[in-house]
Amino acid sequence: MGLTDKQRKFCDEYLIDLNATQAAIRAGYTEKYANTNASKLLQNTTISQYIGERQKELSRKTEITQERVIRELALIAFSNATDYARVVEKKMKIEVNGVLVDVLDEDGNPIMYRTVEPVLTEELTDDQKRALAVIKKGRDGLEVRPCSKEKALELLGRHLGMFKDKVELDTDMELNITVDYGDGDNEEG
């Protein structure tokens, strides 16, 4: 049994954002139907098989594999802020008659201060570059921000089954139901 044109359109739309309700609406189902039955469409064996085949095909074409996604998450999760910036000590200087000169303490030693300098992008590995979310010049200077380590660690932990949102129970149970119809004496009062 094949898919109808509307079901095929639903599948193609679902693969865009994995939102069954919106996919059903975009495929031409009424909003009322989509709100109550979109999840049932996904349970249809023919539809779920077609979606699975299309996901495998997209993964193959785009070379997006589970291993590649996990590797990228690991790059982010285990990135180190010091890969992108260094704390350096510099001599404090002032301008005197258009010339920069060192500021000296009472003993004649240069006064030092600490500042943060970003690492040049040429010095970063490709892996380090991929873990960056932002490099931009702003009002307060240069901003270098890595992707969210917390989010990457959370996604990796979920993939590894480290975090459980629900309790899974694997047991054999026997259910006995006893119905008590009473002894036939109904007291009305």
C-alpha positions in Angstrom: 0.0 0.0 0.0 1.5 3.3 -1.1 1.1 6.8 0.3 -1.5 9.3 -0.9 -0.2 12.6 -2.3 -1.3 14.3 1.0 0.5 11.7 3.1 3.7 12.0 1.1 3.5 15.8 1.4 3.0 15.4 5.1 6.2 13.3 5.3 8.2 15.8 3.3 7.0 18.7 5.4 7.6 16.7 8.6 11.3 16.2 7.6 11.8 20.0 7.5 11.2 20.7 11.2 10.0 17.4 12.8 6.8 19.2 13.9 3.9 16.8 13.0 1.1 19.3 13.6 2.6 22.0 11.4 3.6 19.5 8.8 0.0 18.3 8.6 -1.3 21.8 8.2 1.3 22.6 5.5 0.4 19.3 3.7 -3.2 20.5 3.4 -4.9 18.8 6.4 -7.3 21.1 8.3 -5.9 22.7 11.5 -8.5 20.9 13.6 -7.5 17.5 12.1 -3.8 18.4 12.4 -4.2 19.4 16.1 -5.8 16.1 17.0 -4.4 13.5 14.6 -0.9 14.6 13.5 0.7 12.2 15.9 -1.5 9.3 14.6 -0.1 10.0 11.1 3.4 9.3 12.4 2.1 6.0 13.8 1.0 4.8 10.4 3.4 2.1 9.4 3.7 3.2 5.8 4.3 6.8 6.8 6.9 6.0 9.5 8.7 3.7 7.0 8.8 6.3 4.4 10.0 9.0 6.8 12.7 6.6 8.0 13.9 5.9 4.5 14.0 9.6 3.7 16.0 10.3 6.8 18.5 7.7 5.9 18.7 9.1 2.4 19.2 12.7 3.7 21.8 11.5 6.1 23.7 9.7 3.3 23.5 12.7 0.9 24.5 15.3 3.5 27.0 13.0 5.2 25.4 13.7 8.5 26.0 10.7 10.6 25.5 9.9 14.3 29.3 9.7 14.7 29.8 13.1 13.1 27.1 14.8 15.2 28.6 13.2 18.4 32.1 14.3 17.4 30.9 17.9 16.9 29.1 17.9 20.2 32.3 16.5 21.9 34.4 19.3 20.3 32.1 21.9 21.9 31.7 20.0 25.2 35.4 19.6 25.8 36.6 22.9 24.3 38.8 25.0 26.5 38.3 28.8 26.9 42.0 29.3 27.0 42.3 28.0 23.5 40.7 31.2 22.4 42.2 33.9 24.6 45.3 34.4 26.8 45.9 36.4 29.9 49.0 38.4 29.3 51.1 40.9 31.3 52.0 44.2 29.7 53.9 47.2 30.7 51.7 50.2 31.6 52.5 53.1 29.2 51.6 56.7 29.0 52.0 59.2 26.2 54.5 62.0 26.8 55.0 64.5 24.0 53.6 62.1 21.5 55.8 59.2 22.6 54.7 56.2 24.6 56.9 55.6 27.7 56.7 53.0 30.5 55.1 54.0 33.7 57.5 53.3 36.5 57.0 52.6 40.2 59.0 54.3 43.0 61.9 51.8 42.5 62.1 52.5 38.8 60.5 49.2 37.8 57.9 49.2 35.0 54.3 48.9 36.4 52.7 45.8 34.9 49.0 45.1 34.3 47.1 42.0 33.1 44.8 41.9 30.2 43.1 39.3 27.9 44.1 39.0 24.3 42.3 36.8 21.8 44.3 34.1 20.0 44.7 34.7 16.3 42.4 32.6 14.2 45.3 31.3 12.2 46.6 29.7 15.5 43.4 27.8 16.0 42.9 24.2 14.7 39.9 23.5 12.6 38.3 21.7 15.5 38.8 24.7 17.8 37.2 27.0 15.1 34.2 24.7 14.8 33.5 25.0 18.6 33.2 28.8 18.3 29.8 30.5 18.3 30.8 34.1 17.9 33.8 36.2 16.9 32.9 39.8 16.5 34.1 43.3 17.2 31.7 45.1 19.5 31.4 48.4 21.4 33.5 46.9 24.3 36.1 45.3 22.1 36.5 41.9 20.5 34.0 39.2 21.6 35.0 35.6 21.2 32.4 33.1 22.5 32.5 29.3 22.2 29.3 27.4 21.7 27.4 26.3 24.9 29.4 23.6 26.7 26.5 22.9 29.0 24.1 22.2 26.1 26.6 20.0 24.3 27.4 18.1 27.5 23.6 17.6 28.1 23.0 16.3 24.6 26.0 13.9 24.9 24.8 12.7 28.3 21.3 12.1 27.0 22.8 10.2 24.0 24.8 8.0 26.4 21.7 7.4 28.6 23.2 9.3 31.6 20.1 11.3 32.2 16.6 9.8 32.5 13.5 11.9 32.3 11.3 9.0 32.9 11.6 5.8 34.9 11.7 2.7 32.8 10.3 -0.5 34.3 11.0 -3.9 32.8 9.1 -6.5 34.7 6.6 -9.3 34.3 3.3 -8.5 36.0 0.2 -10.5 36.6 -3.0 -8.5 36.8 -6.0 -10.0 38.7 -9.3 -8.0 38.8 -12.0 -8.9 41.2 -15.4 -7.3 40.8 -17.6 -7.2 43.8 -21.2 -7.0 42.8 -22.3 -7.0 46.4 -24.7 -9.4 47.9 -27.8 -8.1 46.2 -29.2 -6.1 49.2 -29.4 -2.5 48.1 -30.1 -0.2 51.0 -31.7 3.0 49.9 -31.8 5.6 52.4 
